[in-house]
Amino acid sequence: MTETAPSPDSDFFIDITKEVCPMTFVKTKLALEKLRPGDVLEVRLKGKEPLNNVPRSAVDHGNKVVSLEREDGDQPDDGIHRLMILKE
């Protein structure tokens, strides 16, 4: 069973699994803009491009990637992942 609820370690949660680049980072950037420094954004994402581009772009915009992990250990490399971003 796939867990779609946010983890207790995040302050805000978005699910961009149905989005494609460049909208994946656009939605992530808009969410980050709503947060205060020190808040954690949890992003549910999948696909090779979003898995490469969203964390890199978050760092390029001055934030910190806390973690990027498969949602389920059985997921393929480009399957659903959880990305935790610290707004700095």
FIGUSE-923746 format. One record per residue (C-alpha): residue in one letter; x, z negated, y negated. Coordinates in Angstrom, 3 decimals, padded with zeros to 6 digits. Layout:
<sites>
SITE | r | east | up | north
SITE | a | X | Z | Y
...
</sites>
This chain:
<sites>
SITE | r | east | up | north
SITE | m | 000.000 | 000.000 | 000.000
SITE | t | 001.352 | 000.959 | -003.413
SITE | e | 001.421 | -001.682 | -006.111
SITE | t | 000.372 | -000.318 | -009.501
SITE | a | 000.087 | -003.561 | -011.471
SITE | p | 002.871 | -004.605 | -013.809
SITE | s | 005.389 | -007.149 | -012.633
SITE | p | 005.422 | -010.602 | -014.233
SITE | d | 008.882 | -009.796 | -015.655
SITE | s | 007.549 | -007.217 | -018.138
SITE | d | 005.801 | -007.544 | -021.484
SITE | f | 004.237 | -004.078 | -021.407
SITE | f | 003.535 | -001.546 | -018.653
SITE | i | 002.979 | 002.223 | -018.583
SITE | d | 002.449 | 004.574 | -015.666
SITE | i | 003.839 | 008.074 | -016.283
SITE | t | 003.772 | 009.269 | -012.668
SITE | k | 001.321 | 012.049 | -013.550
SITE | e | 003.312 | 013.246 | -016.583
SITE | v | 006.015 | 015.917 | -016.741
SITE | c | 009.047 | 016.201 | -019.012
SITE | p | 009.228 | 015.997 | -021.968
SITE | m | 006.010 | 013.932 | -022.091
SITE | t | 007.543 | 011.335 | -019.791
SITE | f | 009.965 | 010.173 | -022.456
SITE | v | 007.564 | 010.804 | -025.342
SITE | k | 005.120 | 008.298 | -023.816
SITE | t | 007.958 | 005.894 | -023.034
SITE | k | 009.315 | 006.149 | -026.593
SITE | l | 005.870 | 005.527 | -028.090
SITE | a | 005.461 | 002.444 | -025.900
SITE | l | 008.910 | 001.149 | -026.888
SITE | e | 008.052 | 001.567 | -030.566
SITE | k | 005.178 | -000.919 | -030.132
SITE | l | 007.461 | -003.622 | -028.733
SITE | r | 009.570 | -006.248 | -030.466
SITE | p | 013.290 | -006.602 | -029.773
SITE | g | 013.727 | -008.645 | -026.612
SITE | d | 010.509 | -007.360 | -025.010
SITE | v | 010.666 | -005.594 | -021.652
SITE | l | 008.828 | -002.360 | -020.953
SITE | e | 008.068 | -001.541 | -017.334
SITE | v | 007.691 | 002.166 | -016.619
SITE | r | 006.283 | 003.530 | -013.368
SITE | l | 007.700 | 007.034 | -012.898
SITE | k | 008.585 | 009.654 | -010.310
SITE | g | 010.352 | 012.975 | -010.024
SITE | k | 013.962 | 014.026 | -010.397
SITE | e | 013.819 | 014.904 | -014.111
SITE | p | 012.019 | 011.737 | -015.288
SITE | l | 014.254 | 009.554 | -013.106
SITE | n | 017.318 | 011.068 | -014.774
SITE | n | 016.036 | 011.649 | -018.305
SITE | v | 013.886 | 008.616 | -019.156
SITE | p | 016.545 | 005.925 | -018.502
SITE | r | 019.238 | 008.009 | -020.236
SITE | s | 017.022 | 008.672 | -023.258
SITE | a | 016.045 | 004.995 | -023.495
SITE | v | 019.737 | 004.052 | -023.696
SITE | d | 020.433 | 006.888 | -026.164
SITE | h | 017.746 | 005.350 | -028.421
SITE | g | 019.478 | 001.963 | -028.417
SITE | n | 017.723 | 000.176 | -025.596
SITE | k | 019.036 | -001.296 | -022.333
SITE | v | 018.025 | -000.342 | -018.799
SITE | v | 017.587 | -003.599 | -016.900
SITE | s | 016.752 | -002.016 | -013.540
SITE | l | 015.561 | 001.131 | -011.816
SITE | e | 014.261 | 000.554 | -008.303
SITE | r | 012.072 | 002.298 | -005.755
SITE | e | 008.559 | 000.925 | -005.759
SITE | d | 008.524 | 001.050 | -001.970
SITE | g | 011.625 | 001.166 | 000.197
SITE | d | 010.150 | 004.107 | 002.095
SITE | q | 009.925 | 006.284 | -001.032
SITE | p | 012.181 | 009.365 | -001.192
SITE | d | 014.951 | 009.545 | -003.806
SITE | d | 012.576 | 011.249 | -006.268
SITE | g | 009.543 | 009.134 | -005.307
SITE | i | 007.849 | 006.447 | -007.374
SITE | h | 010.228 | 004.032 | -009.084
SITE | r | 009.949 | 001.089 | -011.478
SITE | l | 012.124 | 001.213 | -014.579
SITE | m | 012.604 | -001.927 | -016.666
SITE | i | 013.776 | -001.318 | -020.244
SITE | l | 014.817 | -004.060 | -022.648
SITE | k | 013.915 | -003.204 | -026.243
SITE | e | 016.945 | -003.954 | -028.408
</sites>
